[in-house]
Amino acid sequence: MIGKLWVGLFALGVVSASSRADACVTFYEDVNYEGASVSAGIGDNHWIASEWNDRISSLTLDPTCYVEVFQNVEFGGAGWTFSGNTARLPDGWDNTISSYSCKCF
């Protein structure tokens, strides 16, 4: 059942995954790049999916990329842009990310 759910989310474009080698951003469950992690390629993700919604505490970025994160789905609520690795999200951002857009130059 869970496998079918993930396949469905990938098919809908709700969840995207990349290997860390080609990742624009890698999100971590805990500070200091610890705990579970998920990597994503370049692009927009209007909802990070329930598995990762409001669970992110740190992130790493490809050196040529930046990520805009949002408190709500569909890029709603407050937003913040990160342009480098962040071992601890700023006050008010720990466990609040629901959507994001990752770009590289």
Number of C-alpha atoms within 10 A of each C-alpha: 6 7 8 9 10 14 13 13 14 13 11 10 13 15 19 19 13 15 12 17 9 13 19 25 26 22 22 23 20 20 16 16 20 14 13 12 16 18 20 22 21 18 14 20 21 19 20 20 17 9 8 21 17 19 18 26 24 25 26 24 23 20 13 11 18 22 24 16 23 23 21 20 17 15 20 14 13 11 15 13 13 16 17 16 18 17 16 17 19 11 6 8 19 17 17 18 25 25 25 24 20 22 17 15 6
